[in-house]
Amino acid sequence: MRSTHASHVAGSLMLLAFLLVSTVAAQQSVRVLPQGQLPDDARLAPPKDLEGYFPFTPPESATQWQARAEQVRTQLKVALGLWPMPPKTDLNFEQTGRREFEDYAVSNVKFEGMPGLFVTGNLYEPIGKQGPLPGVLCPHGHWENGRYYVADDKSLDEQLANGAETDREAAKNPIQARCVHLARMGCVVLQIDMLGYADSQQLSFDLVHKFARQRAEMNTNQRWGFFSPQAESHLQSVMGLQIWNCIRSLDVLEALPNVDRKRLAVTGASGGATQTMLVAAIDPRVSTCFPAVMVSTAMQGGCTCENCSLLRIGTGNVEFAALFAPKPQGLTAADDWTVEFETKGYPDLKKLYALLGAEDQVELTARTEFGHNYNAVSRKAMYMMFNRLLGLDASVDERPFQRLSRDELSVWTNETRPTYQPEFERDLLELWTNETKKQIQPLLTGDPAAFGKYREMVSTAFEAMLPETDFQPGSLDISIKVKEQQEDYLLIAGLLNNTTAKTQLPTLFLYPKDNWNGHTVVWLTSQGKAGLFDEGGRLKAEVAKLVSAGVSVAGVDLLYQGEFLPDGQPLQQTPRVDNKREAAAYTLGYNYSVAAQRVHDILTSVAFMRTHDREPKSIGLVGLEGEMAAIGAVAMAQQPEAFDFALLQTDGFRFGEVDSIRSPNLLPGGAKYGDVPGFLAMAAPKLMRVIGETDPASRKIVRHAYELAEKQDQLTDDNDDMPPVDWLLNVLGGVGSEK
């Protein structure tokens, strides 16, 4: 395209005139709501927390449940950092210190769940029983010292007096009593330490279970620690690691020569029940489970080891237990947060089992006269169930046993027991990160089949990371508040309502007066729609240039931008639940992050434009700020079909480098799946210009995706020195022409 000096002068004069008429009147029209009034948006309510109400609604058909169950099961895997599953490395299983008694034996065991990370515990085996035998995994909860627990005399006297326990030695250590009797019944029992308990001290008790304050020295872009924004971006949590240890424990059990791999069961109480229901939900090898005093519609688990980002958004523990249906499951309730489970939650769980033709395969022992426990009464209910389902034909009545001491149970001596070292924590997460990269990078940079697997993996992860974007017909509408005809354009402002998601977005549209060419740009700024204007109230030069050339421009206040802000000040820290402990999971385990919600807002806006009377022939994104370009890239990766083109100036922004768990830019999982370069690659082969990606490796990733599609000409990067808006106007002539 050639131009003369005269035409340049004429164009400049036209632009100047356009800017002069786009004055304060336009700027005043930016505001949709009266000063001081916030959008009627459900997300402005206090965030949900672990003390909320978590009902389970059974589906109407088995087919519906099959789809829902797969969705929730995948959400668990993504949230726990197990999507994809880490590679199963050598267990290096060691069994030592075997002690034989009349009808059972106890050994001390350790193995490596991940290279260098020891899972520790005891193996209880029957004597005089012919194999193969059922295998039972017993993770414990938050009993003091775990499998070393010894009840105090006051507690012992109370439990013996009220009938909770019948034997003093069993009451002293009910964890050991459970394992001994299961072995006597004919099961091979593996009882493992929770992280930070007993022999498992490589990650300390205070870190895993009492974490309360962010650690500046661990919040680094290289070699970070747990609970850091970097760990959240990679979906690395102590909860995920604990569930992985349970999976590896099942590997140990099924590999033992005397274990029947078709009869694997899991049982634990409290925090041990959290592990029980989750590993049973995601590991198909479990045939029977018995989570005690945990599953309810009330409190979901208060420890950091029971929470991780994304885990309970839109779901909860009753539905987690439901994932095990129709396989047999037993549960207990007590005078704790499960006290109402018999009437709230369990009837719905029972209804699901009935729907699947397995009503008799779920049972509840509700003994609410007892406090939080896994006492003799509850244990007997479990013995009766396992006796029947595992084909044991044994006595369910506990008998006296020789309780072993801490020294006898330990796999270490005081001299050999590993202790917590910050460098080990860093090493472990670095190992986890590198192993994930080894799984994902070859897909991202591989052949078309490999890249297709990458797309499928990340698209599935997005279902857990981001809000639902299946916009139902009629769910989107706009309430027009302002409509003004300016000299060269029509300004329309209003509230974009999503009745399904209960969101409301202050939105601004700028339509060229007479020469709209059918192209529409959604212009993303950190200020929301106000970012279309300069400080003097005029349209910014780049925006004015687009409108003058016939391109309509939309500006949107994404969540916590513009009119979402009561004081008008940019959001520095995202809302959090009323929990003083500085772990992101307490908020982001139950609520989507602000970054994820903003992605949803972008897609809401585009979906509305696609169905509006003034449907454009093409819609594109413009984001000239790093963090805005990054969430724009996520939106395009989640729904590439929603966009026709994009102009994104990322300036090297990375979700993995966000430095605060309360940053509006924190996106759990955002760094794990290739970060911004990976999301840009998923947008291929859309017409796109990317600015600010100076890292050659990152640019190569995006180019590779376009090469696979044989659409290299659709991607422009920093090698083009044309001003961004000029580039956009230059290419728009070829966009949407086929529509």
KOLMI-936911 format. One record per residue (C-alpha): residue number from 1; residue in one letter; x, y, z. Coordinates in steps of 0.5 Angstrom, whole numbers, plus 500, padded with zeros to 3 digits. Example, Ala and Ser with C-alpha at 12.3 -4.5 7.8 and 13.67 -1.06 7.14 Angstrom:
// residues 2
VEXFI;1;A;525;491;516
VEXFI;2;S;527;498;514
END
This chain:
// residues 739
VEXFI;1;M;500;500;500
VEXFI;2;R;503;507;498
VEXFI;3;S;502;513;501
VEXFI;4;T;503;521;499
VEXFI;5;H;506;526;504
VEXFI;6;A;499;530;503
VEXFI;7;S;495;524;505
VEXFI;8;H;499;523;511
VEXFI;9;V;498;530;513
VEXFI;10;A;490;530;511
VEXFI;11;G;490;523;516
VEXFI;12;S;493;527;521
VEXFI;13;L;489;533;521
VEXFI;14;M;483;528;521
VEXFI;15;L;485;524;527
VEXFI;16;L;487;531;531
VEXFI;17;A;480;533;529
VEXFI;18;F;477;526;532
VEXFI;19;L;481;527;538
VEXFI;20;L;478;534;539
VEXFI;21;V;471;532;539
VEXFI;22;S;472;526;544
VEXFI;23;T;473;530;550
VEXFI;24;V;470;530;557
VEXFI;25;A;463;528;555
VEXFI;26;A;466;522;552
VEXFI;27;Q;470;521;559
VEXFI;28;Q;464;522;563
VEXFI;29;S;460;517;559
VEXFI;30;V;465;512;561
VEXFI;31;R;462;511;568
VEXFI;32;V;455;506;567
VEXFI;33;L;453;506;575
VEXFI;34;P;452;512;579
VEXFI;35;Q;458;514;583
VEXFI;36;G;459;509;589
VEXFI;37;Q;455;504;587
VEXFI;38;L;458;497;585
VEXFI;39;P;456;492;580
VEXFI;40;D;451;487;582
VEXFI;41;D;456;481;581
VEXFI;42;A;456;475;586
VEXFI;43;R;463;475;586
VEXFI;44;L;463;481;590
VEXFI;45;A;460;477;596
VEXFI;46;P;465;474;601
VEXFI;47;P;469;468;598
VEXFI;48;K;467;461;600
VEXFI;49;D;471;458;605
VEXFI;50;L;472;451;609
VEXFI;51;E;467;452;614
VEXFI;52;G;461;453;608
VEXFI;53;Y;456;449;606
VEXFI;54;F;457;443;601
VEXFI;55;P;451;440;599
VEXFI;56;F;451;434;594
VEXFI;57;T;446;434;589
VEXFI;58;P;445;427;586
VEXFI;59;P;444;427;578
VEXFI;60;E;438;425;575
VEXFI;61;S;441;419;571
VEXFI;62;A;447;414;571
VEXFI;63;T;449;417;565
VEXFI;64;Q;449;424;567
VEXFI;65;W;453;422;573
VEXFI;66;Q;458;418;569
VEXFI;67;A;460;425;566
VEXFI;68;R;460;429;572
VEXFI;69;A;464;424;576
VEXFI;70;E;469;424;570
VEXFI;71;Q;469;432;571
VEXFI;72;V;470;432;578
VEXFI;73;R;475;426;578
VEXFI;74;T;480;430;573
VEXFI;75;Q;479;436;578
VEXFI;76;L;482;433;583
VEXFI;77;K;488;430;579
VEXFI;78;V;489;437;577
VEXFI;79;A;488;441;583
VEXFI;80;L;493;436;587
VEXFI;81;G;498;437;581
VEXFI;82;L;497;430;579
VEXFI;83;W;495;432;572
VEXFI;84;P;499;429;568
VEXFI;85;M;501;423;574
VEXFI;86;P;508;424;575
VEXFI;87;P;513;418;573
VEXFI;88;K;513;412;578
VEXFI;89;T;520;412;580
VEXFI;90;D;524;406;583
VEXFI;91;L;521;405;590
VEXFI;92;N;527;402;593
VEXFI;93;F;523;399;598
VEXFI;94;E;526;396;605
VEXFI;95;Q;523;392;610
VEXFI;96;T;527;391;617
VEXFI;97;G;526;390;624
VEXFI;98;R;521;384;623
VEXFI;99;R;517;382;630
VEXFI;100;E;513;376;630
VEXFI;101;F;507;375;635
VEXFI;102;E;503;369;635
VEXFI;103;D;498;370;629
VEXFI;104;Y;501;377;626
VEXFI;105;A;508;380;625
VEXFI;106;V;510;387;624
VEXFI;107;S;516;390;620
VEXFI;108;N;518;397;619
VEXFI;109;V;518;400;612
VEXFI;110;K;521;405;608
VEXFI;111;F;520;407;601
VEXFI;112;E;521;413;596
VEXFI;113;G;515;416;594
VEXFI;114;M;519;421;590
VEXFI;115;P;527;420;589
VEXFI;116;G;530;422;596
VEXFI;117;L;523;423;599
VEXFI;118;F;522;417;604
VEXFI;119;V;515;414;606
VEXFI;120;T;515;411;612
VEXFI;121;G;511;406;616
VEXFI;122;N;510;399;619
VEXFI;123;L;507;393;615
VEXFI;124;Y;503;388;619
VEXFI;125;E;502;381;616
VEXFI;126;P;498;375;618
VEXFI;127;I;502;369;620
VEXFI;128;G;498;362;619
VEXFI;129;K;494;365;613
VEXFI;130;Q;495;363;606
VEXFI;131;G;495;368;600
VEXFI;132;P;494;372;596
VEXFI;133;L;491;376;602
VEXFI;134;P;487;383;602
VEXFI;135;G;492;389;602
VEXFI;136;V;489;395;606
VEXFI;137;L;492;402;606
VEXFI;138;C;492;406;613
VEXFI;139;P;493;413;613
VEXFI;140;H;492;416;619
VEXFI;141;G;490;423;621
VEXFI;142;H;492;429;626
VEXFI;143;W;493;424;632
VEXFI;144;E;499;427;636
VEXFI;145;N;505;423;634
VEXFI;146;G;501;419;629
VEXFI;147;R;503;412;629
VEXFI;148;Y;507;413;636
VEXFI;149;Y;500;416;639
VEXFI;150;V;499;414;646
VEXFI;151;A;493;417;649
VEXFI;152;D;494;420;656
VEXFI;153;D;491;417;662
VEXFI;154;K;485;422;663
VEXFI;155;S;483;420;656
VEXFI;156;L;483;413;657
VEXFI;157;D;479;413;663
VEXFI;158;E;474;417;659
VEXFI;159;Q;474;412;653
VEXFI;160;L;473;406;657
VEXFI;161;A;468;409;662
VEXFI;162;N;463;411;656
VEXFI;163;G;464;405;652
VEXFI;164;A;468;408;646
VEXFI;165;E;474;403;648
VEXFI;166;T;474;396;651
VEXFI;167;D;481;395;652
VEXFI;168;R;486;399;655
VEXFI;169;E;492;398;650
VEXFI;170;A;488;399;644
VEXFI;171;A;485;405;647
VEXFI;172;K;492;408;648
VEXFI;173;N;494;407;641
VEXFI;174;P;488;406;636
VEXFI;175;I;492;406;630
VEXFI;176;Q;496;400;632
VEXFI;177;A;490;397;635
VEXFI;178;R;487;397;628
VEXFI;179;C;492;395;624
VEXFI;180;V;494;389;629
VEXFI;181;H;486;386;628
VEXFI;182;L;486;387;621
VEXFI;183;A;492;383;620
VEXFI;184;R;489;378;625
VEXFI;185;M;483;378;620
VEXFI;186;G;488;376;614
VEXFI;187;C;490;383;611
VEXFI;188;V;496;385;609
VEXFI;189;V;496;392;612
VEXFI;190;L;501;398;611
VEXFI;191;Q;500;404;616
VEXFI;192;I;504;410;613
VEXFI;193;D;506;417;616
VEXFI;194;M;503;423;614
VEXFI;195;L;508;428;612
VEXFI;196;G;511;431;618
VEXFI;197;Y;509;426;623
VEXFI;198;A;513;420;626
VEXFI;199;D;519;418;622
VEXFI;200;S;517;423;616
VEXFI;201;Q;521;429;618
VEXFI;202;Q;524;431;611
VEXFI;203;L;518;436;611
VEXFI;204;S;517;438;618
VEXFI;205;F;510;438;622
VEXFI;206;D;510;446;622
VEXFI;207;L;511;446;615
VEXFI;208;V;506;441;613
VEXFI;209;H;501;442;618
VEXFI;210;K;502;449;621
VEXFI;211;F;504;453;616
VEXFI;212;A;502;460;617
VEXFI;213;R;506;466;614
VEXFI;214;Q;509;467;607
VEXFI;215;R;517;466;607
VEXFI;216;A;520;471;603
VEXFI;217;E;526;467;602
VEXFI;218;M;522;461;599
VEXFI;219;N;518;466;594
VEXFI;220;T;523;466;589
VEXFI;221;N;523;464;581
VEXFI;222;Q;528;459;582
VEXFI;223;R;528;453;587
VEXFI;224;W;522;456;591
VEXFI;225;G;518;452;597
VEXFI;226;F;511;450;598
VEXFI;227;F;506;455;599
VEXFI;228;S;509;460;595
VEXFI;229;P;506;463;589
VEXFI;230;Q;511;460;585
VEXFI;231;A;508;453;588
VEXFI;232;E;501;455;587
VEXFI;233;S;503;457;579
VEXFI;234;H;505;450;579
VEXFI;235;L;500;446;583
VEXFI;236;Q;505;444;588
VEXFI;237;S;502;442;595
VEXFI;238;V;503;438;601
VEXFI;239;M;496;435;600
VEXFI;240;G;498;433;593
VEXFI;241;L;504;430;595
VEXFI;242;Q;501;426;601
VEXFI;243;I;496;423;596
VEXFI;244;W;502;421;591
VEXFI;245;N;505;418;597
VEXFI;246;C;498;414;598
VEXFI;247;I;498;412;591
VEXFI;248;R;505;410;591
VEXFI;249;S;503;406;598
VEXFI;250;L;498;402;594
VEXFI;251;D;504;400;589
VEXFI;252;V;508;397;595
VEXFI;253;L;502;393;597
VEXFI;254;E;500;390;590
VEXFI;255;A;507;389;589
VEXFI;256;L;508;384;595
VEXFI;257;P;508;377;593
VEXFI;258;N;502;375;599
VEXFI;259;V;497;381;597
VEXFI;260;D;491;380;592
VEXFI;261;R;492;386;588
VEXFI;262;K;484;385;586
VEXFI;263;R;482;386;594
VEXFI;264;L;486;393;596
VEXFI;265;A;482;397;601
VEXFI;266;V;484;404;604
VEXFI;267;T;481;406;611
VEXFI;268;G;483;412;615
VEXFI;269;A;480;417;620
VEXFI;270;S;480;425;620
VEXFI;271;G;485;427;616
VEXFI;272;G;487;420;614
VEXFI;273;A;480;420;611
VEXFI;274;T;481;426;607
VEXFI;275;Q;487;421;604
VEXFI;276;T;482;415;604
VEXFI;277;M;477;418;600
VEXFI;278;L;481;422;595
VEXFI;279;V;486;416;593
VEXFI;280;A;480;412;593
VEXFI;281;A;477;417;588
VEXFI;282;I;482;417;583
VEXFI;283;D;486;410;584
VEXFI;284;P;482;405;580
VEXFI;285;R;485;399;584
VEXFI;286;V;482;401;591
VEXFI;287;S;476;396;591
VEXFI;288;T;473;398;598
VEXFI;289;C;474;404;603
VEXFI;290;F;472;406;609
VEXFI;291;P;473;414;611
VEXFI;292;A;471;415;618
VEXFI;293;V;469;422;621
VEXFI;294;M;471;426;615
VEXFI;295;V;465;426;610
VEXFI;296;S;460;432;611
VEXFI;297;T;457;438;608
VEXFI;298;A;460;442;613
VEXFI;299;M;467;443;615
VEXFI;300;Q;471;440;609
VEXFI;301;G;478;440;613
VEXFI;302;G;482;445;617
VEXFI;303;C;489;443;616
VEXFI;304;T;494;446;610
VEXFI;305;C;495;438;609
VEXFI;306;E;488;438;607
VEXFI;307;N;487;444;602
VEXFI;308;C;490;446;596
VEXFI;309;S;488;451;590
VEXFI;310;L;482;449;586
VEXFI;311;L;480;443;590
VEXFI;312;R;473;444;592
VEXFI;313;I;471;449;587
VEXFI;314;G;464;447;586
VEXFI;315;T;464;441;589
VEXFI;316;G;466;438;596
VEXFI;317;N;467;432;601
VEXFI;318;V;461;428;600
VEXFI;319;E;461;429;592
VEXFI;320;F;469;426;593
VEXFI;321;A;466;420;597
VEXFI;322;A;461;419;591
VEXFI;323;L;466;418;586
VEXFI;324;F;467;411;589
VEXFI;325;A;460;409;587
VEXFI;326;P;458;404;586
VEXFI;327;K;464;400;589
VEXFI;328;P;463;399;597
VEXFI;329;Q;464;404;602
VEXFI;330;G;463;405;609
VEXFI;331;L;463;412;613
VEXFI;332;T;462;414;620
VEXFI;333;A;459;420;624
VEXFI;334;A;461;423;631
VEXFI;335;D;459;429;635
VEXFI;336;D;464;433;631
VEXFI;337;W;463;437;624
VEXFI;338;T;460;430;621
VEXFI;339;V;454;430;627
VEXFI;340;E;449;432;622
VEXFI;341;F;451;427;616
VEXFI;342;E;446;422;617
VEXFI;343;T;441;427;615
VEXFI;344;K;445;432;611
VEXFI;345;G;449;429;605
VEXFI;346;Y;448;421;607
VEXFI;347;P;441;421;604
VEXFI;348;D;444;424;598
VEXFI;349;L;450;419;597
VEXFI;350;K;445;413;599
VEXFI;351;K;441;416;593
VEXFI;352;L;446;416;588
VEXFI;353;Y;448;409;590
VEXFI;354;A;441;407;589
VEXFI;355;L;441;410;582
VEXFI;356;L;447;406;580
VEXFI;357;G;444;400;583
VEXFI;358;A;448;399;589
VEXFI;359;E;444;402;595
VEXFI;360;D;446;396;599
VEXFI;361;Q;454;398;598
VEXFI;362;V;454;404;602
VEXFI;363;E;453;404;610
VEXFI;364;L;454;409;615
VEXFI;365;T;455;408;622
VEXFI;366;A;453;415;626
VEXFI;367;R;455;414;633
VEXFI;368;T;454;422;635
VEXFI;369;E;454;420;642
VEXFI;370;F;462;420;641
VEXFI;371;G;467;426;640
VEXFI;372;H;472;426;634
VEXFI;373;N;474;419;634
VEXFI;374;Y;476;412;630
VEXFI;375;N;474;408;637
VEXFI;376;A;473;401;638
VEXFI;377;V;465;402;636
VEXFI;378;S;467;405;629
VEXFI;379;R;473;400;628
VEXFI;380;K;468;394;629
VEXFI;381;A;464;397;624
VEXFI;382;M;469;397;619
VEXFI;383;Y;472;390;621
VEXFI;384;M;465;388;619
VEXFI;385;M;465;391;613
VEXFI;386;F;472;389;611
VEXFI;387;N;470;382;613
VEXFI;388;R;464;381;609
VEXFI;389;L;467;384;602
VEXFI;390;L;474;382;603
VEXFI;391;G;472;375;604
VEXFI;392;L;475;374;610
VEXFI;393;D;471;370;615
VEXFI;394;A;474;372;621
VEXFI;395;S;472;375;628
VEXFI;396;V;471;382;628
VEXFI;397;D;472;382;636
VEXFI;398;E;479;386;638
VEXFI;399;R;483;382;642
VEXFI;400;P;489;384;647
VEXFI;401;F;496;385;643
VEXFI;402;Q;503;387;645
VEXFI;403;R;503;395;644
VEXFI;404;L;510;397;641
VEXFI;405;S;514;403;643
VEXFI;406;R;516;408;639
VEXFI;407;D;523;405;638
VEXFI;408;E;520;399;636
VEXFI;409;L;516;402;631
VEXFI;410;S;521;407;628
VEXFI;411;V;525;405;621
VEXFI;412;W;530;410;624
VEXFI;413;T;535;411;630
VEXFI;414;N;536;418;633
VEXFI;415;E;542;418;629
VEXFI;416;T;540;416;622
VEXFI;417;R;533;420;622
VEXFI;418;P;533;425;617
VEXFI;419;T;530;432;619
VEXFI;420;Y;527;438;616
VEXFI;421;Q;532;442;611
VEXFI;422;P;530;448;607
VEXFI;423;E;535;446;601
VEXFI;424;F;531;439;601
VEXFI;425;E;524;442;600
VEXFI;426;R;527;446;595
VEXFI;427;D;530;440;592
VEXFI;428;L;524;436;592
VEXFI;429;L;520;442;588
VEXFI;430;E;525;443;583
VEXFI;431;L;525;435;582
VEXFI;432;W;517;435;581
VEXFI;433;T;518;441;577
VEXFI;434;N;523;438;572
VEXFI;435;E;519;432;572
VEXFI;436;T;513;435;570
VEXFI;437;K;517;439;564
VEXFI;438;K;520;433;562
VEXFI;439;Q;512;430;561
VEXFI;440;I;510;437;558
VEXFI;441;Q;515;440;553
VEXFI;442;P;516;434;548
VEXFI;443;L;508;435;547
VEXFI;444;L;509;442;546
VEXFI;445;T;515;442;541
VEXFI;446;G;513;435;538
VEXFI;447;D;510;433;532
VEXFI;448;P;502;434;530
VEXFI;449;A;500;428;534
VEXFI;450;A;504;430;540
VEXFI;451;F;502;437;540
VEXFI;452;G;495;435;540
VEXFI;453;K;496;431;546
VEXFI;454;Y;498;438;549
VEXFI;455;R;492;441;547
VEXFI;456;E;488;436;550
VEXFI;457;M;492;436;557
VEXFI;458;V;491;443;558
VEXFI;459;S;484;444;555
VEXFI;460;T;482;439;560
VEXFI;461;A;486;442;566
VEXFI;462;F;483;449;564
VEXFI;463;E;476;446;566
VEXFI;464;A;479;446;573
VEXFI;465;M;483;452;573
VEXFI;466;L;478;457;570
VEXFI;467;P;470;458;570
VEXFI;468;E;465;454;566
VEXFI;469;T;464;458;559
VEXFI;470;D;459;454;556
VEXFI;471;F;454;460;555
VEXFI;472;Q;447;458;555
VEXFI;473;P;442;462;550
VEXFI;474;G;439;468;553
VEXFI;475;S;444;468;559
VEXFI;476;L;447;474;556
VEXFI;477;D;444;481;555
VEXFI;478;I;446;488;556
VEXFI;479;S;442;494;560
VEXFI;480;I;444;500;556
VEXFI;481;K;445;506;561
VEXFI;482;V;449;511;556
VEXFI;483;K;448;512;548
VEXFI;484;E;451;518;546
VEXFI;485;Q;453;520;538
VEXFI;486;Q;459;524;538
VEXFI;487;E;462;527;532
VEXFI;488;D;465;521;529
VEXFI;489;Y;463;515;533
VEXFI;490;L;457;512;537
VEXFI;491;L;458;511;544
VEXFI;492;I;454;506;548
VEXFI;493;A;455;504;555
VEXFI;494;G;452;499;559
VEXFI;495;L;452;493;564
VEXFI;496;L;453;486;561
VEXFI;497;N;449;481;565
VEXFI;498;N;451;474;565
VEXFI;499;T;445;471;569
VEXFI;500;T;448;464;569
VEXFI;501;A;454;466;572
VEXFI;502;K;451;472;576
VEXFI;503;T;456;477;574
VEXFI;504;Q;455;484;571
VEXFI;505;L;460;487;567
VEXFI;506;P;461;495;566
VEXFI;507;T;462;495;558
VEXFI;508;L;463;501;553
VEXFI;509;F;463;500;546
VEXFI;510;L;465;505;541
VEXFI;511;Y;462;504;534
VEXFI;512;P;465;508;528
VEXFI;513;K;459;513;525
VEXFI;514;D;458;511;518
VEXFI;515;N;464;507;516
VEXFI;516;W;464;501;521
VEXFI;517;N;468;495;517
VEXFI;518;G;465;489;521
VEXFI;519;H;471;489;525
VEXFI;520;T;471;489;533
VEXFI;521;V;477;490;538
VEXFI;522;V;476;488;545
VEXFI;523;W;481;492;548
VEXFI;524;L;484;490;555
VEXFI;525;T;487;495;560
VEXFI;526;S;489;494;567
VEXFI;527;Q;484;500;568
VEXFI;528;G;478;497;565
VEXFI;529;K;474;501;560
VEXFI;530;A;477;507;563
VEXFI;531;G;484;505;559
VEXFI;532;L;481;507;553
VEXFI;533;F;482;514;555
VEXFI;534;D;488;519;556
VEXFI;535;E;488;523;563
VEXFI;536;G;485;529;559
VEXFI;537;G;479;525;558
VEXFI;538;R;480;524;550
VEXFI;539;L;480;517;547
VEXFI;540;K;487;515;547
VEXFI;541;A;491;516;540
VEXFI;542;E;491;508;538
VEXFI;543;V;484;507;540
VEXFI;544;A;482;513;536
VEXFI;545;K;486;511;530
VEXFI;546;L;482;504;530
VEXFI;547;V;475;508;531
VEXFI;548;S;477;513;525
VEXFI;549;A;479;507;521
VEXFI;550;G;472;504;522
VEXFI;551;V;474;499;527
VEXFI;552;S;469;498;533
VEXFI;553;V;472;498;540
VEXFI;554;A;470;495;546
VEXFI;555;G;472;496;553
VEXFI;556;V;470;492;559
VEXFI;557;D;471;493;567
VEXFI;558;L;474;486;568
VEXFI;559;L;473;484;576
VEXFI;560;Y;476;489;580
VEXFI;561;Q;477;494;575
VEXFI;562;G;474;500;574
VEXFI;563;E;467;501;577
VEXFI;564;F;468;494;581
VEXFI;565;L;473;499;585
VEXFI;566;P;469;503;591
VEXFI;567;D;475;507;592
VEXFI;568;G;478;507;584
VEXFI;569;Q;485;505;586
VEXFI;570;P;488;499;583
VEXFI;571;L;487;492;586
VEXFI;572;Q;493;491;590
VEXFI;573;Q;491;485;594
VEXFI;574;T;486;480;592
VEXFI;575;P;480;478;597
VEXFI;576;R;481;472;602
VEXFI;577;V;477;468;607
VEXFI;578;D;477;470;614
VEXFI;579;N;483;465;616
VEXFI;580;K;489;468;619
VEXFI;581;R;494;463;616
VEXFI;582;E;497;465;609
VEXFI;583;A;496;459;605
VEXFI;584;A;493;461;598
VEXFI;585;A;489;454;599
VEXFI;586;Y;484;457;604
VEXFI;587;T;481;462;599
VEXFI;588;L;483;459;592
VEXFI;589;G;481;452;594
VEXFI;590;Y;474;454;594
VEXFI;591;N;474;460;589
VEXFI;592;Y;477;462;583
VEXFI;593;S;483;467;583
VEXFI;594;V;482;474;580
VEXFI;595;A;486;472;574
VEXFI;596;A;481;466;572
VEXFI;597;Q;475;470;573
VEXFI;598;R;478;476;569
VEXFI;599;V;479;470;563
VEXFI;600;H;472;469;564
VEXFI;601;D;470;476;563
VEXFI;602;I;473;477;557
VEXFI;603;L;470;470;554
VEXFI;604;T;463;473;557
VEXFI;605;S;464;479;553
VEXFI;606;V;466;476;546
VEXFI;607;A;460;471;547
VEXFI;608;F;455;477;548
VEXFI;609;M;458;480;541
VEXFI;610;R;458;474;537
VEXFI;611;T;450;473;539
VEXFI;612;H;449;481;539
VEXFI;613;D;444;484;533
VEXFI;614;R;451;488;531
VEXFI;615;E;454;481;530
VEXFI;616;P;461;483;527
VEXFI;617;K;465;479;522
VEXFI;618;S;471;479;526
VEXFI;619;I;473;479;534
VEXFI;620;G;480;480;536
VEXFI;621;L;484;482;542
VEXFI;622;V;488;488;544
VEXFI;623;G;493;488;550
VEXFI;624;L;499;492;550
VEXFI;625;E;500;491;558
VEXFI;626;G;504;484;560
VEXFI;627;E;499;482;565
VEXFI;628;M;493;484;560
VEXFI;629;A;496;480;554
VEXFI;630;A;497;474;559
VEXFI;631;I;490;473;561
VEXFI;632;G;488;475;554
VEXFI;633;A;493;469;552
VEXFI;634;V;489;464;557
VEXFI;635;A;482;466;554
VEXFI;636;M;485;465;547
VEXFI;637;A;488;458;549
VEXFI;638;Q;481;456;553
VEXFI;639;Q;477;458;547
VEXFI;640;P;481;459;540
VEXFI;641;E;474;459;536
VEXFI;642;A;472;465;540
VEXFI;643;F;477;470;537
VEXFI;644;D;479;472;530
VEXFI;645;F;486;475;531
VEXFI;646;A;490;478;537
VEXFI;647;L;495;484;538
VEXFI;648;L;498;482;545
VEXFI;649;Q;504;485;548
VEXFI;650;T;506;480;553
VEXFI;651;D;513;484;555
VEXFI;652;G;515;477;557
VEXFI;653;F;510;476;563
VEXFI;654;R;510;469;566
VEXFI;655;F;505;467;571
VEXFI;656;G;511;463;574
VEXFI;657;E;514;469;576
VEXFI;658;V;508;472;580
VEXFI;659;D;511;474;587
VEXFI;660;S;505;474;592
VEXFI;661;I;499;469;593
VEXFI;662;R;494;475;593
VEXFI;663;S;496;478;587
VEXFI;664;P;491;479;582
VEXFI;665;N;495;476;577
VEXFI;666;L;496;469;581
VEXFI;667;L;493;463;576
VEXFI;668;P;494;457;580
VEXFI;669;G;497;452;575
VEXFI;670;G;498;458;570
VEXFI;671;A;506;456;570
VEXFI;672;K;505;448;570
VEXFI;673;Y;502;448;563
VEXFI;674;G;507;452;559
VEXFI;675;D;506;458;562
VEXFI;676;V;504;464;557
VEXFI;677;P;508;461;551
VEXFI;678;G;504;455;551
VEXFI;679;F;498;459;551
VEXFI;680;L;500;463;545
VEXFI;681;A;502;456;542
VEXFI;682;M;495;454;543
VEXFI;683;A;492;460;540
VEXFI;684;A;495;458;533
VEXFI;685;P;493;458;527
VEXFI;686;K;489;465;529
VEXFI;687;L;492;471;526
VEXFI;688;M;496;474;532
VEXFI;689;R;502;479;533
VEXFI;690;V;506;478;539
VEXFI;691;I;511;483;542
VEXFI;692;G;516;483;548
VEXFI;693;E;517;475;547
VEXFI;694;T;525;476;547
VEXFI;695;D;527;469;550
VEXFI;696;P;529;465;543
VEXFI;697;A;526;459;546
VEXFI;698;S;519;462;548
VEXFI;699;R;519;465;541
VEXFI;700;K;520;458;538
VEXFI;701;I;515;454;542
VEXFI;702;V;510;459;539
VEXFI;703;R;513;459;532
VEXFI;704;H;513;451;532
VEXFI;705;A;505;451;533
VEXFI;706;Y;504;455;527
VEXFI;707;E;509;451;523
VEXFI;708;L;505;445;525
VEXFI;709;A;499;448;522
VEXFI;710;E;503;451;516
VEXFI;711;K;500;458;518
VEXFI;712;Q;507;461;519
VEXFI;713;D;504;467;516
VEXFI;714;Q;499;468;521
VEXFI;715;L;504;470;526
VEXFI;716;T;508;476;527
VEXFI;717;D;513;477;533
VEXFI;718;D;518;482;535
VEXFI;719;N;522;482;528
VEXFI;720;D;516;487;525
VEXFI;721;D;518;494;527
VEXFI;722;M;511;497;525
VEXFI;723;P;507;500;530
VEXFI;724;P;502;495;533
VEXFI;725;V;496;499;531
VEXFI;726;D;498;500;524
VEXFI;727;W;500;493;524
VEXFI;728;L;493;491;526
VEXFI;729;L;490;496;521
VEXFI;730;N;494;493;515
VEXFI;731;V;492;486;517
VEXFI;732;L;484;487;518
VEXFI;733;G;483;488;511
VEXFI;734;G;484;480;510
VEXFI;735;V;480;478;517
VEXFI;736;G;473;476;516
VEXFI;737;S;473;477;509
VEXFI;738;E;470;470;508
VEXFI;739;K;464;471;513
END
